[in-house]
Amino acid sequence: MPVPETMQAVVCHAPGDYRLERVPVPRPGPGEVLIKVGAAGVCASDVKAFLGAPRIWGSADFPAYLIAPVIPGHEFVGQVVELGEGAAEKHGLAIDDKVVSEQIVPCWQCRYCRRGQYWMCQVHHIYGFHGGIDDGAWAEYMKLPAGALNYKVPASVPDDHAALIEPLACAIHAVERGQIALGDVVVIAGMGPIGLCMLQVARLQSPGTLIALDAKPDRLERARRLGADLTIDVTREDAIARVLDLTDGYGCDVYIEATGHPAAVNQGLQMIRKLGTFVEFSVMAAPSSVDWSIIGDQKELNIHGAHLGPYRYPLAIEYIATGRVDAAALISHRFPLSEFATAIETAHAAEGSCKVLLIP
């Protein structure tokens, strides 16, 4: 089917000002790939962008990393419909291939990119956040730049499942940063879509006890179905006391923070054992203040950040394709592009929702 001249796309102009517009379909230049979007996720960072989080839009304290106008969307899958000059050879792709792309488009020139640490690229262009450069997937078509990292997806993987490859890759990286050992007591705070991905990946590491924390009963129920040994509703129970009681007063071995709430940071510092490992994954909506003496003098903790899903897309594709990670269990809602506002509201409310998808 020929590619049209224009398409429908959700365009972000400012916090709360998102519009469904008809815009030109991008055309691929040398090394670039044009895809027809099959499905795109609504991420927590997309919700925070819509709500105007200062860490995303910038403030006196934080530089902006969202530049509007821009088409949002960094969790996606699509079908190759056009290839720029040299793109087939460069990316190993052909027309009609199903493809995903890492959410960061590295510059390949900075010190991090030259060292293979591309996920920390100093320029740091991410799909859906830099207007005019890397428009995202909340559209009918999307262009993958020449510097993008693209991966073929088996045709047998449904589009809505494949849209979870990006969050799963992030989850795999975060769990690996936790360095889980056999028999460890592992706590994962936040049972949103990525937290539930982390839970399933952590289960594969054979921990002794896998504990899920959240404030939503329906999300804790999903966690139980997906492998949590224990779930704790932090609004009804003292999670710190419960974990300490379960570990003879020592605390958990590994704590992974995936809530995006500042209180979860202090919670983790209180419930983790001495010499334990704390993994911070979330994009925080507000700053978090902690007593750093807990980290150093009192417990000598290993504090690890986790950013994006470097080198883990092939494994994420394999886990979803083989069913080792249950993608279908995470998908709660699907909306057409025309209902993007409802999709954002549904993801934000988190009442009975998990992964919310837009289907162009």
The 8 nearest C-alpha neighbors of each residue, nearest first, counted from 0:
[[1, 2, 80, 3, 95, 35, 81, 94],
 [2, 0, 3, 80, 4, 81, 35, 5],
 [1, 3, 0, 4, 80, 24, 81, 5],
 [4, 2, 5, 1, 24, 6, 23, 0],
 [3, 5, 24, 23, 2, 6, 25, 22],
 [6, 4, 23, 24, 22, 3, 21, 7],
 [7, 5, 21, 22, 24, 139, 23, 8],
 [6, 8, 21, 20, 138, 139, 22, 19],
 [7, 9, 138, 20, 19, 137, 10, 21],
 [8, 10, 19, 18, 137, 70, 20, 138],
 [11, 9, 70, 18, 17, 69, 8, 12],
 [10, 12, 17, 69, 68, 13, 70, 16],
 [13, 11, 68, 67, 16, 17, 10, 69],
 [14, 12, 16, 11, 15, 67, 17, 68],
 [15, 13, 51, 49, 16, 50, 48, 12],
 [14, 16, 49, 17, 13, 50, 51, 11],
 [17, 15, 13, 14, 12, 11, 18, 49],
 [18, 16, 11, 10, 12, 15, 9, 19],
 [19, 17, 10, 9, 20, 16, 11, 12],
 [18, 20, 9, 8, 10, 7, 337, 17],
 [21, 19, 8, 7, 18, 22, 9, 10],
 [20, 22, 7, 6, 8, 5, 23, 19],
 [21, 23, 5, 6, 20, 7, 24, 8],
 [24, 22, 5, 4, 25, 6, 21, 7],
 [23, 25, 5, 4, 6, 26, 22, 140],
 [26, 24, 23, 142, 27, 141, 33, 140],
 [25, 27, 24, 28, 33, 142, 81, 83],
 [28, 26, 31, 83, 32, 33, 82, 142],
 [27, 29, 83, 31, 30, 26, 84, 32],
 [30, 28, 84, 83, 31, 85, 86, 27],
 [29, 31, 86, 145, 85, 83, 84, 28],
 [32, 30, 145, 144, 27, 83, 28, 29],
 [33, 31, 82, 143, 27, 142, 81, 83],
 [34, 32, 142, 81, 80, 141, 27, 79],
 [35, 33, 79, 78, 77, 80, 141, 140],
 [34, 36, 140, 78, 77, 139, 37, 80],
 [35, 37, 77, 140, 139, 38, 34, 76],
 [38, 36, 77, 76, 158, 358, 35, 359],
 [37, 39, 358, 75, 159, 76, 36, 158],
 [40, 38, 75, 357, 74, 356, 162, 136],
 [39, 41, 356, 74, 42, 355, 357, 75],
 [40, 42, 355, 356, 45, 43, 343, 39],
 [41, 43, 45, 44, 40, 46, 74, 346],
 [42, 44, 46, 45, 47, 41, 346, 347],
 [43, 45, 47, 42, 46, 48, 282, 41],
 [46, 44, 48, 42, 43, 47, 41, 49],
 [47, 45, 49, 43, 44, 48, 343, 50],
 [48, 46, 44, 50, 52, 49, 45, 51],
 [47, 49, 45, 51, 46, 50, 52, 44],
 [48, 50, 14, 46, 15, 47, 51, 45],
 [49, 51, 47, 48, 14, 52, 15, 46],
 [52, 50, 14, 48, 49, 47, 53, 56],
 [51, 53, 47, 54, 55, 48, 284, 50],
 [54, 52, 57, 56, 55, 58, 51, 61],
 [53, 55, 57, 52, 61, 56, 63, 284],
 [56, 54, 53, 63, 52, 64, 57, 65],
 [57, 55, 63, 53, 65, 54, 52, 51],
 [63, 56, 58, 62, 53, 61, 54, 55],
 [59, 57, 61, 60, 53, 62, 56, 63],
 [58, 60, 61, 57, 62, 53, 63, 54],
 [59, 61, 58, 62, 57, 54, 53, 63],
 [62, 60, 57, 58, 54, 59, 63, 53],
 [61, 63, 57, 58, 64, 60, 54, 56],
 [57, 64, 62, 56, 55, 65, 61, 54],
 [63, 65, 55, 56, 66, 62, 128, 57],
 [66, 64, 128, 56, 63, 129, 55, 67],
 [65, 67, 129, 130, 128, 64, 68, 69],
 [68, 66, 69, 130, 12, 11, 65, 13],
 [67, 69, 12, 130, 11, 66, 10, 70],
 [68, 70, 130, 67, 11, 10, 134, 71],
 [69, 71, 10, 134, 135, 127, 9, 11],
 [127, 72, 70, 135, 137, 69, 136, 128],
 [71, 73, 135, 136, 127, 137, 74, 39],
 [72, 74, 126, 102, 135, 127, 75, 136],
 [75, 73, 40, 39, 165, 162, 72, 163],
 [76, 74, 39, 162, 38, 73, 40, 136],
 [75, 77, 99, 162, 37, 38, 98, 161],
 [76, 78, 36, 37, 35, 34, 98, 97],
 [77, 79, 97, 34, 35, 95, 96, 98],
 [78, 80, 34, 95, 94, 96, 81, 33],
 [79, 81, 34, 94, 33, 95, 78, 35],
 [82, 80, 33, 79, 32, 94, 83, 34],
 [83, 81, 32, 86, 31, 33, 87, 27],
 [84, 82, 29, 28, 27, 31, 86, 30],
 [83, 85, 29, 86, 30, 82, 28, 31],
 [86, 84, 30, 88, 87, 89, 29, 83],
 [87, 85, 30, 89, 83, 88, 84, 31],
 [88, 86, 92, 91, 89, 90, 85, 93],
 [89, 87, 91, 86, 85, 90, 92, 30],
 [88, 90, 86, 87, 91, 85, 30, 92],
 [89, 91, 92, 87, 88, 86, 149, 148],
 [92, 90, 88, 87, 89, 93, 86, 151],
 [93, 91, 87, 90, 96, 94, 88, 151],
 [92, 94, 96, 87, 95, 79, 91, 82],
 [93, 95, 79, 80, 96, 81, 92, 82],
 [96, 94, 79, 78, 80, 93, 97, 92],
 [97, 95, 79, 78, 94, 93, 98, 92],
 [96, 98, 78, 152, 77, 151, 95, 154],
 [99, 97, 151, 152, 150, 77, 76, 78],
 [100, 98, 76, 150, 149, 75, 151, 77],
 [99, 101, 149, 148, 150, 102, 147, 98],
 [102, 100, 103, 148, 149, 99, 165, 147],
 [101, 103, 73, 125, 126, 100, 104, 74],
 [104, 102, 125, 101, 124, 105, 126, 123],
 [103, 105, 147, 124, 125, 146, 102, 106],
 [106, 104, 107, 120, 117, 103, 146, 123],
 [105, 107, 108, 122, 104, 120, 109, 112],
 [108, 106, 112, 105, 109, 113, 117, 146],
 [107, 109, 106, 112, 113, 110, 111, 105],
 [110, 108, 112, 111, 107, 113, 121, 120],
 [111, 109, 113, 112, 114, 108, 121, 120],
 [112, 110, 116, 114, 113, 109, 120, 117],
 [111, 113, 117, 107, 115, 116, 114, 109],
 [112, 114, 110, 111, 115, 108, 109, 107],
 [115, 113, 111, 112, 116, 110, 117, 109],
 [114, 116, 112, 117, 113, 111, 118, 107],
 [117, 115, 111, 112, 114, 118, 119, 120],
 [116, 118, 112, 120, 119, 115, 111, 105],
 [119, 117, 120, 116, 309, 307, 103, 105],
 [118, 120, 117, 116, 111, 121, 123, 112],
 [121, 119, 117, 123, 122, 118, 111, 112],
 [120, 122, 123, 109, 119, 111, 110, 106],
 [123, 121, 120, 124, 106, 105, 109, 119],
 [124, 122, 120, 121, 125, 105, 103, 119],
 [123, 125, 104, 103, 122, 129, 105, 126],
 [126, 124, 103, 102, 128, 104, 123, 127],
 [127, 125, 135, 133, 73, 102, 134, 128],
 [126, 71, 128, 135, 134, 72, 70, 73],
 [127, 129, 65, 126, 125, 66, 130, 71],
 [130, 128, 66, 133, 132, 65, 127, 69],
 [131, 129, 69, 67, 68, 66, 132, 134],
 [130, 132, 133, 129, 134, 69, 68, 67],
 [133, 131, 130, 129, 134, 124, 126, 69],
 [132, 134, 126, 129, 127, 135, 131, 130],
 [135, 133, 127, 70, 126, 69, 130, 132],
 [134, 136, 127, 72, 71, 126, 70, 73],
 [135, 137, 72, 138, 141, 39, 73, 75],
 [138, 136, 72, 9, 71, 8, 135, 70],
 [139, 137, 8, 136, 140, 7, 9, 359],
 [138, 140, 359, 36, 35, 6, 7, 8],
 [141, 139, 35, 36, 138, 34, 24, 33],
 [142, 140, 34, 33, 136, 35, 143, 135],
 [141, 143, 33, 32, 25, 144, 34, 27],
 [142, 144, 32, 31, 147, 33, 141, 145],
 [145, 143, 31, 147, 146, 142, 32, 30],
 [144, 146, 30, 31, 147, 143, 29, 86],
 [145, 147, 144, 104, 105, 148, 106, 107],
 [148, 146, 104, 144, 145, 149, 143, 100],
 [147, 149, 100, 101, 146, 150, 104, 90],
 [148, 150, 100, 99, 147, 101, 90, 98],
 [151, 149, 99, 98, 100, 152, 148, 313],
 [150, 152, 98, 97, 99, 96, 153, 149],
 [151, 153, 97, 98, 154, 150, 316, 99],
 [154, 152, 155, 156, 151, 97, 320, 316],
 [153, 155, 156, 152, 97, 157, 96, 151],
 [154, 156, 153, 157, 320, 152, 158, 97],
 [155, 157, 154, 153, 320, 161, 158, 160],
 [158, 156, 160, 159, 161, 155, 154, 162],
 [157, 159, 161, 160, 37, 38, 162, 76],
 [158, 160, 162, 161, 157, 38, 163, 356],
 [159, 161, 157, 158, 162, 326, 163, 327],
 [160, 162, 158, 163, 164, 159, 76, 157],
 [161, 163, 75, 159, 76, 160, 164, 74],
 [164, 162, 161, 165, 166, 160, 167, 74],
 [163, 165, 167, 161, 162, 315, 166, 168],
 [164, 166, 168, 167, 163, 74, 169, 162],
 [167, 165, 169, 168, 163, 193, 164, 170],
 [166, 168, 170, 164, 169, 165, 196, 315],
 [167, 169, 308, 171, 311, 165, 315, 312],
 [170, 168, 308, 307, 166, 172, 167, 171],
 [169, 171, 197, 167, 173, 168, 172, 196],
 [170, 172, 168, 174, 173, 169, 175, 167],
 [171, 173, 175, 169, 308, 170, 174, 176],
 [174, 172, 176, 170, 305, 175, 171, 169],
 [173, 175, 177, 171, 176, 172, 170, 201],
 [174, 176, 172, 177, 173, 178, 171, 179],
 [175, 177, 173, 174, 178, 172, 303, 278],
 [178, 176, 174, 175, 179, 278, 276, 253],
 [179, 177, 175, 176, 180, 174, 276, 253],
 [178, 180, 177, 183, 204, 181, 253, 206],
 [181, 179, 183, 182, 178, 206, 204, 205],
 [182, 180, 206, 205, 183, 207, 179, 204],
 [207, 181, 183, 206, 180, 184, 205, 208],
 [184, 182, 206, 207, 180, 181, 252, 185],
 [183, 185, 208, 251, 252, 207, 209, 206],
 [186, 184, 253, 209, 183, 251, 254, 252],
 [185, 187, 210, 254, 211, 209, 253, 255],
 [186, 188, 255, 211, 254, 256, 212, 210],
 [189, 187, 212, 256, 257, 258, 211, 255],
 [190, 188, 258, 257, 213, 194, 191, 212],
 [191, 189, 194, 195, 218, 213, 192, 188],
 [190, 192, 194, 193, 189, 195, 353, 218],
 [193, 191, 195, 194, 354, 353, 329, 196],
 [194, 192, 196, 195, 191, 166, 170, 197],
 [193, 195, 190, 197, 191, 196, 192, 189],
 [196, 194, 198, 192, 190, 197, 193, 191],
 [195, 197, 193, 199, 198, 194, 167, 170],
 [198, 196, 170, 194, 200, 195, 199, 201],
 [197, 199, 195, 201, 196, 200, 194, 202],
 [198, 200, 202, 196, 197, 201, 324, 225],
 [199, 201, 197, 203, 202, 198, 196, 171],
 [200, 202, 198, 204, 203, 199, 197, 174],
 [203, 201, 199, 200, 204, 205, 198, 226],
 [202, 204, 201, 200, 205, 199, 206, 323],
 [203, 205, 201, 202, 206, 179, 181, 200],
 [206, 204, 203, 181, 202, 207, 182, 201],
 [207, 205, 182, 183, 181, 208, 204, 184],
 [182, 206, 208, 183, 184, 205, 181, 209],
 [209, 207, 184, 206, 228, 185, 210, 183],
 [208, 210, 185, 228, 227, 184, 186, 206],
 [209, 211, 186, 229, 230, 227, 228, 185],
 [212, 210, 230, 187, 186, 188, 227, 231],
 [213, 211, 188, 231, 189, 230, 232, 187],
 [214, 212, 189, 232, 215, 190, 233, 188],
 [213, 215, 232, 233, 234, 216, 212, 219],
 [216, 214, 218, 217, 213, 219, 232, 350],
 [217, 215, 219, 218, 220, 214, 232, 213],
 [218, 216, 220, 219, 215, 351, 221, 350],
 [219, 217, 221, 220, 215, 216, 190, 222],
 [218, 220, 222, 216, 221, 217, 230, 223],
 [219, 221, 217, 223, 218, 222, 216, 224],
 [222, 220, 218, 224, 219, 223, 225, 217],
 [223, 221, 219, 225, 220, 224, 227, 218],
 [224, 222, 227, 220, 225, 221, 226, 219],
 [223, 225, 221, 222, 226, 220, 227, 219],
 [226, 224, 222, 223, 221, 227, 199, 198],
 [225, 227, 223, 224, 228, 222, 202, 199],
 [228, 226, 223, 209, 229, 222, 210, 211],
 [229, 227, 209, 210, 208, 226, 223, 230],
 [228, 230, 210, 227, 211, 209, 231, 223],
 [229, 231, 211, 210, 212, 219, 227, 232],
 [232, 230, 212, 233, 211, 238, 213, 229],
 [231, 233, 214, 213, 234, 235, 236, 212],
 [232, 234, 236, 214, 235, 238, 231, 213],
 [235, 233, 232, 214, 236, 237, 213, 215],
 [236, 234, 233, 232, 237, 231, 214, 238],
 [235, 237, 233, 238, 234, 232, 231, 241],
 [238, 236, 240, 239, 241, 233, 235, 234],
 [237, 239, 241, 240, 236, 233, 242, 231],
 [240, 238, 270, 242, 241, 237, 243, 269],
 [239, 241, 243, 237, 238, 242, 244, 270],
 [242, 240, 238, 244, 239, 243, 245, 237],
 [241, 243, 245, 239, 244, 240, 250, 238],
 [244, 242, 248, 250, 240, 246, 245, 241],
 [243, 245, 241, 242, 246, 247, 248, 240],
 [244, 246, 242, 243, 247, 241, 248, 250],
 [245, 247, 243, 248, 244, 249, 250, 242],
 [248, 246, 244, 249, 245, 243, 250, 242],
 [247, 249, 243, 246, 244, 250, 245, 242],
 [248, 250, 272, 246, 247, 243, 251, 273],
 [251, 249, 272, 271, 243, 270, 246, 248],
 [250, 252, 271, 184, 272, 253, 185, 270],
 [251, 253, 275, 184, 183, 272, 185, 271],
 [252, 254, 185, 276, 251, 275, 277, 186],
 [255, 253, 186, 277, 187, 185, 267, 278],
 [254, 256, 278, 187, 277, 279, 188, 186],
 [255, 257, 188, 279, 280, 258, 278, 187],
 [258, 256, 189, 281, 188, 280, 194, 259],
 [257, 259, 189, 260, 256, 188, 281, 263],
 [258, 260, 283, 281, 282, 257, 284, 261],
 [259, 261, 258, 262, 263, 283, 284, 264],
 [262, 260, 287, 263, 264, 259, 286, 285],
 [263, 261, 264, 260, 265, 266, 287, 267],
 [264, 262, 266, 261, 265, 260, 267, 256],
 [265, 263, 267, 266, 262, 261, 268, 256],
 [266, 264, 268, 267, 262, 263, 289, 269],
 [267, 265, 263, 269, 264, 268, 262, 270],
 [266, 268, 270, 264, 269, 265, 271, 263],
 [267, 269, 265, 266, 271, 270, 264, 293],
 [268, 270, 266, 267, 271, 265, 239, 250],
 [271, 269, 239, 250, 267, 268, 251, 266],
 [272, 270, 250, 251, 268, 269, 267, 275],
 [273, 271, 250, 249, 275, 251, 252, 274],
 [272, 274, 298, 275, 299, 300, 271, 249],
 [275, 273, 300, 299, 298, 272, 301, 276],
 [276, 274, 252, 272, 300, 273, 253, 271],
 [275, 277, 301, 253, 300, 302, 177, 252],
 [276, 278, 302, 254, 253, 255, 303, 301],
 [279, 277, 255, 303, 304, 177, 302, 256],
 [280, 278, 304, 256, 305, 281, 255, 303],
 [279, 281, 305, 257, 256, 304, 278, 306],
 [282, 280, 259, 257, 283, 279, 258, 256],
 [281, 283, 259, 284, 280, 44, 54, 43],
 [284, 282, 259, 285, 281, 260, 286, 261],
 [283, 285, 52, 259, 282, 54, 47, 286],
 [284, 286, 283, 287, 261, 54, 260, 52],
 [287, 285, 288, 261, 283, 284, 54, 260],
 [286, 288, 261, 289, 285, 264, 262, 283],
 [289, 287, 286, 290, 261, 265, 264, 291],
 [288, 290, 291, 265, 287, 264, 293, 268],
 [291, 289, 292, 293, 288, 294, 265, 268],
 [290, 292, 294, 293, 289, 295, 296, 288],
 [291, 293, 296, 295, 294, 290, 297, 298],
 [294, 292, 297, 291, 295, 298, 290, 296],
 [295, 293, 291, 300, 292, 299, 298, 297],
 [294, 296, 299, 292, 293, 297, 298, 291],
 [295, 297, 292, 298, 293, 299, 294, 291],
 [296, 298, 293, 295, 292, 299, 294, 273],
 [297, 299, 273, 300, 294, 293, 274, 295],
 [300, 298, 295, 274, 294, 296, 297, 273],
 [301, 299, 274, 294, 275, 298, 276, 302],
 [300, 302, 276, 277, 275, 303, 274, 299],
 [303, 301, 277, 300, 276, 278, 304, 279],
 [304, 302, 278, 277, 279, 301, 176, 305],
 [303, 305, 279, 278, 280, 306, 302, 176],
 [304, 306, 280, 173, 279, 303, 278, 172],
 [305, 307, 280, 304, 308, 169, 118, 173],
 [306, 308, 169, 309, 118, 305, 172, 168],
 [307, 309, 169, 168, 172, 311, 310, 306],
 [310, 308, 311, 118, 307, 172, 312, 168],
 [309, 311, 312, 308, 313, 168, 314, 172],
 [310, 312, 168, 314, 309, 313, 308, 315],
 [311, 313, 315, 168, 314, 310, 316, 164],
 [314, 312, 316, 315, 311, 317, 150, 310],
 [315, 313, 317, 311, 316, 312, 318, 168],
 [314, 316, 312, 318, 168, 317, 313, 164],
 [317, 315, 313, 319, 314, 318, 320, 312],
 [316, 318, 314, 320, 315, 319, 321, 313],
 [319, 317, 323, 315, 324, 321, 316, 320],
 [318, 320, 322, 324, 316, 317, 321, 315],
 [319, 321, 317, 318, 322, 156, 316, 153],
 [322, 320, 318, 319, 323, 317, 324, 316],
 [323, 321, 319, 324, 325, 320, 318, 326],
 [322, 324, 318, 321, 319, 325, 320, 317],
 [325, 323, 322, 319, 318, 326, 199, 200],
 [324, 326, 327, 322, 328, 323, 319, 329],
 [327, 325, 328, 160, 329, 324, 319, 163],
 [326, 328, 329, 330, 325, 160, 159, 331],
 [329, 327, 326, 325, 330, 221, 331, 225],
 [328, 330, 327, 326, 354, 353, 192, 331],
 [331, 329, 354, 327, 328, 332, 353, 355],
 [330, 332, 353, 352, 354, 355, 329, 333],
 [333, 331, 355, 330, 356, 334, 354, 352],
 [332, 334, 356, 357, 355, 358, 335, 331],
 [333, 335, 357, 338, 358, 356, 342, 336],
 [336, 334, 358, 337, 357, 338, 359, 339],
 [337, 335, 339, 338, 359, 357, 358, 334],
 [336, 338, 335, 339, 19, 334, 340, 9],
 [339, 337, 336, 341, 340, 335, 334, 342],
 [338, 340, 342, 336, 341, 337, 343, 334],
 [341, 339, 343, 342, 338, 344, 337, 17],
 [340, 342, 344, 338, 339, 343, 345, 334],
 [341, 343, 339, 345, 340, 344, 346, 338],
 [344, 342, 346, 340, 345, 341, 347, 46],
 [343, 345, 341, 347, 342, 346, 348, 340],
 [344, 346, 342, 348, 347, 343, 341, 349],
 [347, 345, 343, 349, 344, 348, 355, 342],
 [346, 348, 344, 345, 349, 343, 46, 43],
 [347, 349, 345, 350, 346, 344, 352, 351],
 [350, 348, 352, 346, 347, 351, 345, 353],
 [351, 349, 348, 352, 345, 215, 217, 346],
 [350, 352, 349, 217, 353, 218, 331, 215],
 [353, 351, 349, 350, 331, 346, 354, 345],
 [352, 354, 331, 192, 329, 330, 191, 355],
 [353, 355, 330, 331, 192, 329, 356, 352],
 [356, 354, 332, 41, 333, 40, 331, 346],
 [357, 355, 40, 333, 39, 41, 332, 334],
 [356, 358, 334, 39, 335, 333, 38, 336],
 [357, 359, 38, 335, 334, 37, 336, 356],
 [358, 139, 336, 335, 357, 138, 37, 36]]
